[in-house]
Amino acid sequence: MNKRITSAIILLFLPFLANASIDETINNTLAPYLNKFTQIIFAQIPLFGTTVPWVVIWLVIAASFFTIYFKFINLRTFGHGLALMRGKYDYSKAPGEVTHFQALSTALSGTVGLGNIAGVAAAVGIGGAGATFWMIVCGFLGMSSKFVECTLGVKYRDILPNGHVHGGPMRYLTKGFAEKNMAGFGKVLAVIFAIMCVGGSFGGGNMFQVNQALEQVVAVTGGEGSFLSDNGWLFGIVVAVLVGITIIGGIKSIGRVTSKLVPFMGIIYVAAGLVVILMNINHVPDAFGAIIDGAFSFESAFGGLIGVLIVGFQRAAFSNEAGIGSASIAHSAVKTDYPVTEGLVALYEPFIDTVIVCTITALVIGIAGFIPDEPTKGMGIALTSAAFGSAISWFPYVLTIAAVLFAFSTMLAWSYYGLRAFNFLFGHSKGVDMTYNILFLTFIIIGSSMSLSAVIDFSDAMIFAMSIPNLIGLYFLAPVVKKELNKYMSKIKSGEIKPTKS
């Protein structure tokens, strides 16, 4: 079997090897198809004198609704979520595969990635400093969406005889709607989500990640004209091998790696950003002032107030994935008897991802004076790297390490998301798993060979498309979540559920 798979991969890439530029061939072949799909997902509708991608409005309205429906759950249960994350309510005999912290780490590894580095730079490049403010607002609202979907992920999960957990939107759309005598509709939504999730795992889950990691590596190893800049597919092969070695062990292996890697890479990046900020502490008030002024300016770089808001919300949604449904796949594997506990832990994802990490990135760019005067599309990690490098010359090397680790951990998480969606569509077998893993690793190589504009547009489109069936499900099943929340909180207040650690 392994020999046949190896031969198939060689045959797949043989036509490319005959050309002078593999990177150029891959990009020119795939870009036209990716662009057509992107145009559908980001179709514009008129609003307040400008045009808005309809899918962004779809996400923001949902996040706002859940925030109000659950009475600002994103703020009032913040402390209890921290206690759960620290393991104060962990029960070793509860069903599941990973702890609250491991589940959060795996999900964070899928969100705290290059969207925080390259995505913020893209938002600032297009919308100016004000886009940062709306990213933070979107992050707070997104905490509520994340709570709902991750609670449902645990509520409707399937635990197989071998102990493996299968959860996420595929399960709660199917089983939740069946409870409402709408099984057919739920099944259709679940299939649509699974297809988009598989595509999202290939796009934002690895193509975008490896593409931007490569860009940063090239920047510190010679720039344009260097060996890797013309042979990005070789970098992709190395990354694919490392990812492949890790994902063989499934969610337990991924959880062990991400629970160590995510805190480590987060500390590296946040510490680097704080050093730059502290070195320029006298410029911080001006940077915050530019963010606030730009957020409410009618003469901002991109279409005034509404334009800046749109850019900020769009990049925040791509970064924290609230309402997308992907994180619920990882959270569903948690060891718990109470589904709502994982929803309360999941609240921290958008907060850490958007409110903390994205803000630090934006401040570094603003303090360094790298916010462009005119809208500039296609600016990614290079802008962030230049901002860091302006403070301390060797910081781009630190950023390179962080970028590669971010990309690697994100690919691990999304390989799991995509595999579970693939399993839902084609069943559970070693052959099915192997087929998906080969496809996923192949797209890592493709992503390292394409231009940023094609990759980032396709990545956005596939991931945003997942929100369509997912949010329909969240609206219908929100009362189920409220019932679970009320039941759990009453047991906490009565003392029926007690901490296992002081």
Protein Blocks (a to p, Z undefined) as FASTA:
>chain_A
ZZmmmmmmmmmmmmmmmpmblmlmmmmmmmmmmmmmmmmmmoccdeehiacdfklmmmmm
mmmmmmmmnoomllmmmmmmmmmmnopaccfkbgcjbdfklmmmmmmmmmmccklmmmmm
mmmmmnommlmmmmmmmmmmmmmmmmmmmmmmmmmpccdfkopacedjklmmmmmmmmno
pmmmmmmmmmmmmmmmmmmmmmmmmmmmmmmmmmmmmmmnnpghiaklmmmmlmmmmmmm
mmmmmmmnommlmmmmmmmmmmmmmmmmmmmmmmmmmmmmmmmmmmmmmmmmmmmpckbf
nopjmlmmmmmmmmmmmmnoponlmmmmmmmmpccfbfklmmmmmmmmmmmmmmmmmmmm
mmmmmmnopacfbdcehiafkmmmmmmmmmpmklmmmmmmmmmmmmmmmmmmmmmmmmmm
mmmmnopafklmmmmmmmmmmmmmmmmmccfklmmmmmmmmmmmmmmmmmmmmmmmmmmm
mmmmmmmmmmmmnomaccfbZZ
